Amino acid sequence: MGLLNDLFPKTLDQVPRRVNKDFEAEIRKAAIQLAYQPEDMFCLKITQLREIFEVRWSVFLLGPAGCAKTAIWKTLLRSQNNYGEKTVFKPINPKAVTRNELYGSLHPTSREWREG
């Protein structure tokens, strides 16, 4: 959003954020079920993570200790499952596997694709 605001000043003020009220209510319910406080900024971060997953298939959550990284993905997982969207979480340590094992690779001579 910072880049968009740099290129087109005041655009963010004129274009409202897309809101799915049913899913936002589900986020608040899931947060309460997990004993988190469903504050507006917390719910916004969960919605933003969900929007990123709509266009990306792999995401890294980065930040200092205690900034709610785990709480955000756990609440998103619970809210999507409660909403009827089957969601599965599988943690992968990227240091434990090679890049080809993680993402897949193309064999140089046979041009055969190997799934990651």
BELMOLIN-V923271 format. One record per pair of residues at least 6 apart in sequence whose C-alpha atoms are under 8 Angstrom apart, sorted by the first residue. I is the first residue (numbers start at 1). J is the second residue. Records with the same first field share a line. If there is no record, write none. Layout:
# BELMOLIN-V923271
I = J  J
This chain:
# BELMOLIN-V923271
1 = 12
4 = 11  12
5 = 11  12
23 = 79  83
24 = 43  47
26 = 79  80  82  83
27 = 38  43  46  75  76  79
28 = 38  43
29 = 79
30 = 75  76  78  79  82
31 = 37  38  75
32 = 38
34 = 75
36 = 71
42 = 72
45 = 72
46 = 72  73  75  76
50 = 76
52 = 59
53 = 59
61 = 69
62 = 69
63 = 69
77 = 87  88  89
80 = 86  87
81 = 87
94 = 102
100 = 116
101 = 115  116
102 = 116
103 = 115  116
104 = 113  114  115  116
105 = 113  114  115  116
106 = 112  113  114
107 = 113  114
